[in-house]
Amino acid sequence: MTPPPAGGGAPRDREDMRRLVTELTEPLVPRFSPGRARLRLGANAAHYGDEAAELEAFARPLWGLAPLAAGGGSFGHWELWRRGLASGTDPGHGEFWGAATDVDQRLVETAAIGLALALAPEAVWDPLSGAERDNLAAWLLHSMTRETVDNNWRFFPVLVGLGLDRVGVRFDPAPNLARLERLESFALGGGWYGDGPTAQRDYYVPFAMHFYGLIYAALAGDRDPGRAERLRERAAAFALDFQHWFTSDGAAVPFGRSMTYRFAQGAFWGALAFAGVEALPWGEVRGHLMRHLRWWLRRPIRDSSGLLTLGYGYAQPALAEQYNAPGSPYWALKAFLPLALAAGHPFWAAGEEPARELPETSVQPQAGVALMRCEEGRQVVMLSAGQHHTWVRHGAAKYAKFAYSTSFGFSVPAGSWGLEQGAFDSTLALSDDGAHWRPCEVPGDFSARDGLLHARWTPWPDVEIDTWLLARSPWHVRVHRVRSGRGLLSAEGAFAVDRDPVAHRVAEGPGHARLDSPAGLCVIEDLGGTPGAGRTGELVRPLPGTNVVVPRTVIPTLRGEHEPGEYWLACAVLGLSGSDHPGSGLPGGEGPADWPEPPGLEGVLALLPGGHPFGTG
């Protein structure tokens, strides 16, 4: 299990967060290389080599250590990082990191070093010798000349520039100003950015695009006031949407890539404080961050030595992207940016306040999602129809499922054979041979109106599917129009529920599948469709290690068999978490009659195109 925070208890104030930074970094100390430029945390399976992976593990803790020092916090191991900066940037040293090249992982890690120079030069710059400072400056200056990916990476040389400016190293500011212009061109309105010219609207918006922009606004706003004001205004607008992504106890919706960065999900709230953006009352901003940290510290996300692991709710290397090395999870320390603020700052002076009461549903068209607050905010379900990612590992599972839940997470496949390996929760999977299944992977033609999400997808050249998703909290409704030139088998999954609790009730049969246990209640009900296209419910038990929240799950699923042609399918899905749902007190709990009734199709029909088999609309 995860060790408790140093000093006991979960973080609630500035001193607790200071102790937590130290606790998270102490286990790294025995892992330093002799020259201190590398941190060797385990086998590296990322697409970049060990040299860059060990630099990554060295640099990422600075996201927390630099704010700690800037705010007057003590740390007993600064000499390790100073020696590492000297060795790693010395071309004559055996642990030289190597000169950065175009689109190089080293460029990513320069940002943390730049922040350290900007916030805490007395810890990482002032004690270096003249020659060591020259080497460090030369290495960073060279990195600023390299090409980056056309997305949030353009901020990395900007942060390096902030650091070099703080320590008096001169450089041409024009390229960074051009980068900032390009970054601002990714603004979508409503406070949203794209992470470059891509389809992704994920946590890179808050913990990269806004996070870096707010650092720039705080540190360079005096000389670039117009841009700083725009960056602050966008962040304030984004906060109004982003608050819907969190439950009342601090959990964020698991969604998208880089989930192994864990509590970086909440780093945006601290960045608001760092830049002085009171998008919500300070007590609410602080509450979002502190509850989020406490939620994570209740999870087994560290190994027996205290190192952060690859995974999400537990150590799960199969979840990692190809750019995740053993040190990657330490991007989580971005959440500690407000430690740079004085104790008297309003963020720290305000008492922690609960999240405000929010509407049951928030449709966010820039992201292509609708968020439902269920169980009085104890669970958030995100419906998604407009995103995909074909480059990262398990991109379809991370972006293109229909629903993502804070309580039930989502699942990634463990293989390509059968439903047990595919782990098709919250999606419709199709097969023409009964063994190999294709879920929604690349949705297109996205639209959102009147709370209804729509996407079109083509699993085969002769198969076209239109999917509509409608929030009816705590249920959601899915309707699919299938046009197929081949016979197909279908399997539509609800949420994946922890199957470890022994006590449970199940129901499988025509038109429904249900699981009721102390881990949660999950129901999928067939709402009808084209005559002859009815489906039967069953419980699918995926292979272990597929779900991102718990290791072993069961998925209530509707299965059907369909001839070539055009037909319609519709279902309603319910998931209630923990011990609060009817019937959770097994074996003597309430029965199915006390479960919330599934919604009818009436609210959907008026929004669907005419000609569907349910009636006119």
N, C-alpha and C positions, 0 to 999 in steps of 0.2 A: 504493500500500500504506500501511498504518497506520504513522506514524512511531514509532520506539521510544521508551520512556520516557526523560525527561531523565536524564542521568547514565549511560545505557546499561543494558541488561538489563531484566528484568521485576520488578515490585515484590515484595519479599520481607520488608521490615521497615518500621518507622515512617518512617525517613528516605526510603525509596523512595516511600512513599505521599505524604509531604509534597511531594516533587518532582513527583509525578504530578498532584496538585491544581493546582500552579502551571502545569505544562505544558498541562493541559486548559483553564485559564482565560486564559492569555496570548494565544491567538488571538482572544479576544473584545475585547481592549483597543482595536484600531483601529476597532471597529464601534460604539463609543459615540456617541450623539447629542451635539450641542453642549452641552446642559444636563445630560448624563450620566444622564438618567432612562430612556433607551430604549437597547436594544441591537437593532440592525437587522441580522439575519443572513440575510435572503433573503425571497423572496415568501411571503406568508402565505395558506395555503389553509384555515385552520381556520374553524370556524363563528363565532368571535368576531373582532372587528376588530383592526386593527393596534395600536391603543393598548394593548389587553390583551396582545397577542402580544409586543410589545416590552417590556412590564413583565415578562412571563413570562421572557424571555431575560435580563433584568436580575436577577431575583430568584433563579432556580434555582441559579446558581453558588454562592449563599450556603450551600446545603446542604453544600458541601465547604469553603468558605472560613471559615465560622464555626467549625467544629471545628478547623480548622488554627490559627486565631488563639487559640482557647481552650486549645489544647495548647502554646502558646508558639512556633508556627511563624511565620516571617516571610513577608510578601507585600507587594510593592512598589506595589500599585495600589489600596490601600484608599481613597484620596481620590476615585477615580472613583465608587465605590459610595456614599461619604458624600455627594458632591455630587448623585448621582442620587436618594438618599433625600430630600434637601432640596428638589430641584426637583420631583420627582414628587408630593410631598405638599403643595406650595404652590399653593393655588387661583389665585393670581395669576400663576403661571409658565406659559409657553407649552407646557411639557412635563408639566403636571399630569396625573396618571394618571386623574383623574376619580373621583368618589365611587363606591364599590362599591354595586351594587344586589343584589336577591335573586338567588340562583343565578347568580352572576357569576364569570367566570374570575379576576377580581381577587382574589376570596376565596381561591382556591387558592394564589395567590402570597403572600398575607399570612403563610402558615405559615412560609416560609423566612425572612421578615423577623422574625417573632416568635422563631424559633430564634436568629437572629443577635443580637437584643437579649438573649436569655437567656444565650447562651454567650460573647459577645464584645462587651459594651457599650463597652469601651474603644476598639474599632475603629469602631463604627458610631453610637454615641450620644454618648459623652462629648465628642468634638470638635465636635459641632454647637452652634450658637448657641441661646440660649433660645427665640427665635422658631421656629427650625427644629425644635427638639425638640417644641414645642407643636403645630406642623403635623403632624409625623409621628405624635404621640400621638393627635391628633384624627382623623386619617385612619384609623388602626388601630381606635380606639374606635368609630368609625362602622361599620367593617366587622363588628364584633362584634354589631351590631344587625340584620344582614341575615340572611335565610333561606338555609339551605344545602340541598343535596341530602341526603336522609335516608340517608346512608351514611358512608364515611370522611371526607367533607367536614365532618362535625360536629366533627372534631378541629381544624380550622383555627383557629376562634376560641379553642380551648383553648390552642394553641401561642402565639397572639398574647397571651393572658392571661399565659402563663409569661414572655414577654418584657417585657410592661408591668410585671409584678410585679417583675422583676429591676431595672428602671430607676426604680422608685418611682412609677409612674403608677397612680392608684387607679381601680378599676372594680368593678362589682357582680359578685361571683363566682357568684351563684345561677344565672344562665343557663348558665354553663359546667358547673356541677355537674349540671344537668339534662341537658346534652348528654352528659356522661360516663355518666350512668345509661342514656340511650338507647343509646349505643355498647355498653355492657356487655350490653344486652338482645340483641345480635346474636350472643352466644356460643352455640356449637352443641354444646359438649362436646369432650373430647379435645384441647383447645387451639385448636380451629378457631373462626373467626368467619364469618358471612356479611358481605359488604360491603353492609350494609343488608338489607332484606327482599327479596333477589333470589336467583337461581339460581347466581350466580357464586361459585366457590371457586378463585380464581386468585392471581396474585402480589400483588393488592391485600391479601390476608390478611397476608403477611409484610412487604411494603414500605410498607404504609399502616396497617392496623389494629394490627398488633403494633408496628411501628416507632414510630408516634406514642405508643402506649400505654406503651412502654418509656421514651421520652423523658419522658413525664409521670411515670412511676414514679420515675425518677432525680431529676427536678428538683422534684417536689412531694410525694414520698413522706413527708417529715417531717410535713407537715400533713394528709395524706390517706393514712395508712398502710394502712388496710384495703383500699382500692382498689388501691394500689400493689402490695400483696402478691398480690391476685388477678390483676393484669395480669402480674406476673412469673411466677406459677404457670402461667397459660395459655401464656405464651411458652415456658416450659421444656417443657411437654407437646407443644406444636406442633413444637419443634425435633426431637423424636424421629421425627415423620412427615416433616418437611421435608428432613431429610438424605437421604431416598430420592430426592429430585428432582434430585440432582447426581451427575455421573459422578466417577470417581476423579481426573480431571484438571481438574475444576471447571466443566464445562459444565452448565447448567441446562436442563431440558426446555422447549423453546419451546412456549408454550401461552397462549391467552387474549389479552386486549387489552393495549395499552400496552407492547408488546414493544420499542418504540423507546427505552424507558428503560434497556434493556440491563443494565449491571451493578448497577442498583438491585435486580435479582433477588437479589443476595447481600447487600443492605443489612441484612437481618434479623440476620445473624451479628455484624455490628459493633454493632447495637443491643443485642444480648444483653450484650456486653461493657460498653457504656455504662451499662446499668442493673444491672450486677453479677450477671447471671443465668448461672451456670455450668451450663447445661443439658447440656453435654457437657464433657469436659476442655478446658481453655483452649487447649491445643495443637491440638485438633481443631477448635474454633470458629475459631481463627485460620487454620488450614489451609483450611477451607471458603471463607473470604473471600479469602485470597490466591490460591489456585488459580483461583477464579472471575475475579478481576481479570486474572490472567495469561492465562486462556483468551480473554478479550475483547480483550486487547491484541495478540493474534495475528491479529485479524480486521480487514478494511479498513472500519472504521466511522467514519473521519474523512476529510474531504476534503483537498485538497492544501494548504490553509491551516491545517489542524489542527482545524477545527470538526467537532463530532459531527454526523452526518447523520441524517436520518429513514430508518428501516429497521431491520433486525435484523442479519443477518450481513454486509450490505453496504448501500449506499445504495439504498433501495427505497421511494420515496414512496407507491407504490400500497398498501403495507402499512398506512400511517398511518390512525389514526382521524380522525374529523371534528373532534376536539378537539386535534389535534397541529399546532402551529405550529413554525417553525424552531428556536425555543429549547426546545421540549419535551424533547428528549433529555437536557438537563442535569439532569433529575431523577436521572440516573445517579449524580450526586455524593453522593446519600444514602449511598453505600457508604463514605464517608470519615468517618462519625460517630466511629469510635474514635480519630481523631486528637485529639479533645478530651481523651483520657485521658493521664495522665502516663506517661513512658517506663517507670516501674517497675510499672505496672499488670500483673497476671498475664497479661492478654491479650497484652501486648507482651513480657513477660519469658519467657513459655512458648516453647519451640521449636515450630516448625510441625510438626504431626503429620499423617500421612495419614488419610483417612477410614477409619473402622472397617469391619470386614467385616460386611456386612449380608445379611439373607435375600434369596433370589432374587426373591421377590415380596412386595410390601407392598400390601394392600388398605386403602384409606382411604375408608370409606363416607361421611364427612362431605363429602368432595369429589367423591364419585362416580367414583373412579378406582382403578386398580390399577397399580402401578409394578413393572416388571421390570428387574432388573439383569442385563445381558447382557455377554458377553465380559469376565468378571471385573471388571465395574464400569466398563469403558471406554465403554459405551453404556447409557442408560436409555431404556426405552420405556414410555410411559404409555398405558394403555387407558382410554378415557373413554366414559361412557354417560349421565351424568345432568345435563349442562350445556348451556345454549344462551344466545345473546344476539342479540336481533333488532334492537337499536338501533345497535350499532357497525358500521362498514364491515367486510364479510366476516365477520360474526359466526358464521355456520355453519362456516366453515373454521377459525376460531380456537377454537371450543368443541366442535362437534358431530361432528368426525371420530372415527373409532374408535381411532386410535393416533397418538401424537406421539413423535418420536424425537429424542434429542440429536444423533444423527449425520445424520439425513436431514431433520429439520425437518418442515414441512408446506407446502402450497401454497395460494395464494389465487387465485380466478378472474381471468382477464384479459378475460372477455367471457361472453356467454350462448349462444354457438353452438358446439356440438360439444365433443368430449372434449378437444381441444387447448386450447380457451379455458377450459374448466371446470377443468382441472388437478385431477382427482378422485383424488388419492392418499388412501389410508387411509380410504376410505368406499365405500359402495354408492350409485351414481347410477342413476336410472331415467328412461326417456323413453318417451313414447307417439307421438313423431313422428320419432325418429332424429336430431333436431337440437338440441332443447332438453332439458336434463337436470336432474333434481332429486335432490340428495343428501339425506342426513339433515340436517335443519335445527333442528327443535325436538323433541328426544326428551322423552318423558314416561313416567310409570309406572315410574320408575327403581327398581331394587333391586340389592343386592349381597349374595350369600351364598355361602359355600364357595368364594370366589375367583371366582365367576361374576357378571358384570355383565349386567344386562338393561335394555332400554329399548323403548318402543313409539313409532312415529312414523307420520305420515300425510301423505305427499307430495301426495296428492289426496284429496278427500272419500270416494272409493270404493276407496281403496288403504290398507290397514293392514299395517304390518310390525312384527314382534317381532324384535329383534336380541339375541343373547347373545354375550358376549365372554369368552374364557377364556385366562388366561396360562399358557403352557407354555414358559418361557424355553429357548432364544432365540426360539421360535416363539410366535405367538398364534393362537387359533382363533376364527373368526366363524361363527355359525349364524343364518340368517334364515328366519322363517316369513312368507311373503307371502300376503295375501288381497287379490285385486285384481278389480275389476269391469271392467277393460280389459286389452287386450293390452299388454305392456310389453317394452322392451329394457332389459337390465341391463349395467352396467359397474362391476366392483368392483376398485379399485386397491390395490396394495401401496404400498410407500414410493417416494418420488421420489428417484432416484439421479442424481448429477452425471454428465452425459453428455459433458463436455469431454475426459476421458481417451480417447485414440483406441483404445487396446488394450482389447478386451472380447470376451466370448463371450455369445451370446444363444441362447435357446430359446423358441420360440412354437409352440403346438399345442394339441390337445385336452386340456383339463384343467390346463394349466400355462403360466406365463410366467416366464422367468428372465433376469436380467442379472448377469453376473459381470465385474467390472472392477476396476482399482486403486482406484476410488472406493468400492467396496462390492459386496457380494453381496446381491441381492434376489430372492426366490422367492415366488410365489403358486401354491398347489396346490389344485385343486378336490377336495374330499373327498366329492363325491357329493351326492345329495339326491333329490328326487322324480324318478322315472323320466321321462326326456324333458326334464329341466331342466338337462342338462349344459351346460357352458360351454367356450369356446375361449379360449386365451391369446393376447395380442398385446402389443406394446410401444407405448405412447402417448407421443408427444413433445409436451409442453405448450409453449405460447408462452413465450418467455424472460421472466424477471423475475417468475415466479409463485411459485417456492419461496423460503422465507425464509432459507435457509442458502447456497444457490448459485444463480447466475442461470439455468442451463440444465440441464434434467433429462429423464429418461425414466422412465415409470411402468409396470412390469409389471402387466397388467390382464387380468381374466377377463371375457369378454363372452358374453351369452346372449340368447335370444329366448323369450318366455313367453306362452302363451295366458291368457285370463282364468281365474280360479279360485284355488285355494289350492295353494301349492307351497313346497318347502323348498330352501334353498341353503346350502352349507357350504364353507369354505375354511380353509387354514392359510397364514400369512404369516411369512416370515423376512427379517430384514435384518441383515447383519453389515457392520461398517464398516471402512474403511481397508485396511491391508495385512496384517491378521491373519487373514483368512478363507482357507479352502482355495481354491486356484485364483487367488489374487490376484497371484501372480508371473507374470502373463501375458507371453508366450504359452506358457511352459513349465510352468505350475502344475498342480496336481492337478485331477482332473476331477470331475464331479458325484457320483461315487460317494463322495467324501470330504466332501460337504456333510452337515450334520446332517439326520437323517431327520425328516420332518414327523410330528407327533403324530397318533395315530388319534383317532377320535371317542369312544372308550370313556369318557374322563373327563368328557365333556360330556353324554353320553346319560343318565347317572344323574341329572343335575340338570335336564334339560329336561322339559317337560310331556309326558304320554303322548300317543300318537297320531302322533308324528313318523315319517317314513318310514325312519329308520335302524334301528329296532328298538324295543323297549319300554323305558320309563324311568321 
